[in-house]
Amino acid sequence: MRILVTGGAGFIGSHYVRAVLADRYPRAAGARVTVLDKLTYSGNLANLPAGAERLEFVHGDICDADLLRDLLPGHDSIVHFAAESHVDRSVTRAADFVRTNVVGTQVLLDCARHSGVQRIVHVSTDEVYGSIPSGSWTETWPLEPNSPYAASKAASDLVVRSAWRTHGMDVSITRCCNNYGPYQHPEKLIPLFVTNLLEGRPVPLYGDGHNVREWLHVDDHCRAVEAVRVQGRAGEVYNVGGGVERTNLELTHELLRLCGADASAIRRVTDRPGHDDRYSLDGTKIREELGFEPEVPFERGLRETVDWYRDNPGWWKDVKRGTAEVDR
């Protein structure tokens, strides 16, 4: 079996790649993996296992149709993680997000169809639903994205759906809540706050900190993606929720405690435009159809994540250099 992983040098994609190469997924045991990654600021070869015999790395852009036409033949599945994903950057550079997330996805689908690739999983986000004051989103909820990033992901979801409806392609979509874990780029909330605290610097908290996010460990997310790759139905969307909701302020206090700091380290900053109030996913469908349940308790996962950043300054200090933005 050969699996192409787009964006496989990023945070979530690289975790999936490492898990496949470690034969942690029975239906992918022994699979060869091709990673296609543009190596923008968020892609990092240090995220991938050095010298892995079953791994091929290709430096390239999913918008490059000539490259994809040469690369795709012979692959059985595509797991499509590649995306511009930083909300703050999308506010000022929306065109980059439309190019990669929408155009890149369409180019990938076109080339996959002509190359005979049989199975594609498109990895999306809960942010396509917008904001929900109470309750949780099901997969049939209307798409009401509020940031350029979320709008570009919603558009890419619809492009993927159209490939199923128009061409009969075997494609499925996952929409996950906020991820956390090792190797996450320190533009994101948890690694930014942890690494700032480890350096004795303040943490920038947007507004009053009452925005609510749902959290899932990256290992659980990748298990869900693999479950969808193996068992998911064509044309279907699967929400991947963690069932753990925290306000940003509550999460900040948990990180302060784990890092041995106090509330004096919090620096309030101006809220970003269109900041969603609350995300919450209903995970009934993936649980009942595919048997997926999160396995990593949030408290343990968060503690182990903090420990990983504490133990790996050589990774994040280089990555963090020049990073001034934060995502929520």
N, C-alpha and C positions, 0 to 999 in steps of 0.2 A: 504493500500500500504506500502511496505517496500523497502527502498532504501539503498544500501550499498555504502558508500563513502570512497574510499581508500585515504589515506593521508589527512583525514578530520580534523586533528589537526594542519595542516599547514596553511599558510596565505590564499590562495585562497580557499582551501577545507573547512576551518572552516567558511569562509564567506558564502559559499553555504549552509553549515549545519545550521548556524544561521538563514538564510533566509527561509529555508524549515520549521524549527521549529517555526518560527514566522508566518507561513502561508502566506508568501509574494508571493508564486507561486500558482495560482489557481489550476493547475492540480496536485499539490503535497499537497494540503490542508489536514491536518490530518495525513500525512504520518509519519510512524515510520522510524527513521534513525539509521543505524548501522555505526559507524565510526571504520575503521580498520587503525591503525597507529602504526608504529614501534617506534615512539617517539625518532627519532634521534635528533641531535642538533636543527633542524628547526621545529620539532613538539612540541607543547606546549598545555597541557591540559587547561591552562588558556585562550586559544582561544575559548574554547567551553562553552556553557551556563551551569552553575552549576545546578544540580538538575532537568534538563529537563526530563519530564516524558516519552517523546517519543524518547529519545536518549539512545542508548546502545553503550558503548565504549569497543572496543576489542584491547588490546595491542598485536600487531603481525606484521609479515612480509609477504608481498605479494608473496615472494618466498617460503613460507611454504605451500606446497600443502595439507598436512594433515589438517592443520588449515582451509584452504579455503574449503575443501570438507565438513567439519563439519559446517562451518559458512554460506555458500552460500544458501543452500536450503531454500525456502520460501521467498527469495527476488525477487522483480519484476524488479528492475533496479540496475545497477552499474554505478556510476560516478567515473571514475578512474583518480584521481588527483595525486596519490602517485608517486613520482619521486625524484631522485637526480637532483637538478636544478641549482647549483651554478657553473658558467662557470669556474671561477678561480680554484676551487677545482678539476674540471674535467681535467685540464691540467696536474696535478700531480697524480691524483688518478682515471684514466679513468676506471679501472676494476670495481670499485664500481658502476660507472654509468651504465656500460654494465649489471652488475648483476641485479641491481634494475630496470632499465628502460626497458631493453630488456627481460632478463630472467623472471623478475617478471611479466611483462605484458603477456608473453606467459603462465606462470603458471596460472595466473588469468583467461585467456581466456579458457584454458583447463578445469579448475575446473568449470567455469561458464557454459560451454557447457554441461558437465556431470551432473550439478546440475539443469539444466533447467531454468536458468535465461534468461529472455526474451529480455532484452534491456541493451546495454552498450554504454556509451559515454566515449571515450578516449580523455583526455585533453592534447594537444600537444602545440607546440610553433612555432612562425614565424621563429625561428632560423634554422629550418630544410632546409629552402630555401637558406641559405647562406647570401650573401650581394648583394644589387641591387643599381647600381649607379643612376638610374632614373626610373620613373614609379613605378608601384606597382605589387606585386605578385598576380596572380590568383591561384586558387586551383590546376590547371593543370601544374603549373610551376615545372620544374625538381628540385629534392632535391639535394642540393649541400652544405651540412653542413660543417662548417669550424672549429668547436671545438669538442672535445670528447663528451661534453654534447649534442650538437646539433646532432652529429652523432648517439648517443644512442637514442635520441628521434625520429630521422628519421627512425632508424631501428625498433623501437617499433611501429611507424605508419604503416610500411610495414607488421609487424607481425599481427596487427589488421586488415589491409586490407585482408591479406591472410585468416583470420578466416571467413570473409564474403564470399570471393570467393570460398574457399574450403569447408567450413561447412555450409554456408548459415546463419551465425550468424547475428543478428540484431545489428550491430555495426556502430557507426559514429565517426568521428574524428573532433575535433576543433583545430584550430591553431590560437593562440592569440598573440597580440603584448605585449609589456611591461606593466605590471600591477603596480598600486600603490594604497595605501590606508592604513587604520589602520591595526595593527597586522602584518605588514610585517617585516620579520626578518632583523635586522640591518646589515646584510652583503650586502644587496642590496643598490643601489645608493641613492635613495631618503631617506630611513630611516637612512642610515649611515651618510649621509651629514647633515640631520636635527639634529640627536642626537649629532653628533660631535659639531655642531654649538651651540646647547643648552648647551653643556658642556664647551664652549669656546675653542674648539679644532679646528685645521685646517681640511680642507676637501681634500682628495687625489684625484686629477683629472688625469685620464690617458692621456698621450701624450698631443696633442694640444687641446683636447676636442671637435674636430669637427665631431666625430662619431654621426650619426643621429639615433634616436630611435623614434618609434611611441608609444604613451601612451594611456592607457585606465584604467578607475577606476575599481577596483575589483568588485564593485557592478554591473556595466554594463557587465563585463565578465561573472559573475555568472548568470545573466539574459539570456545571450546568450547560456550558457551551458544548462540551463533549457529549453530554446526554442528548442535546438537541441535534448535534451532527449525526449521531447514531440512530436516534429514534424519532426525531421531530418530523412532523408532517409538512409536506410541501405547501407553501403559501401561508403557513401559520406563523403567528407571533407568540412568543413566550416571555412573559414577565419573569424576571429573576430578582426577587426581593430577599432582603436579609432579615426582615422582621424587627430590626433594631432601629428605633428613631431617637435622635438626639437633637436638641437645639445646638447651634454652633457655640453658644456660650457654655452649655453643659459639657460639650465635647472638649472645649478649651480647658475647662477646669479639670477634667480627667487627665488631659495631657500635662497640665501644670503639676498635678500630683505625681504622675509617673516620672516626671523629669526633676522633681524636687524643687519646684518653683512655687510662687504664690501669685495672687491676683495683681500684684504691682507690675508684673511682666506684661499685662494686657495693655495694648495701645489701640484705642478706638480710632477707626479711619472712616472716611466718608463712604457710605454705601454705594454699590455700583448700580448703574441704570438697569431697571427692569429685573431686579433681584427677586427670584421666586421665593414665596413664603414657605411652602412645604411640599415635599415629595413623599409619596407612599404608594407602594405597589401591592396589588393582590397577586400572590403567587400560587393560587389554587390550581390553575391550569397545569403548570409544569410539575406540580406535586402529584396531581391525580393522574396525568397522562404518562409522565416519565419517571415518577418516583423520586424526584429531586427534593432534598432537604438540606439546608445549610448545616454544616458540621462544626464550624469553628466558633466557639462562644466569643462574643464581642470583647468581653473583658480580657480573656486570655489572648485573643488575637491582637488587641491593641497593645497590651503589655509586651508581647513578643515583637511587634513591629517597632516599638520604641527601643527595645533592646537591640534589634537589628541595626537601626541607625546609630545607636551608641557604639556598636561594635564595628561599624563599617564606615568610618569617616573618610577613608580614602576613596570610597565610591562617591559619596554625596558632596564632598567639598569641591571636587572638580566639576560635577554636574551643576552645582548651585552657583558657581561663579558667574556673575552677570545676570542672574535671575532676580528680578525685583517685583514680579507680579504674584498674585495669589488668587487661587480659585476657590469657590465655595460650592 
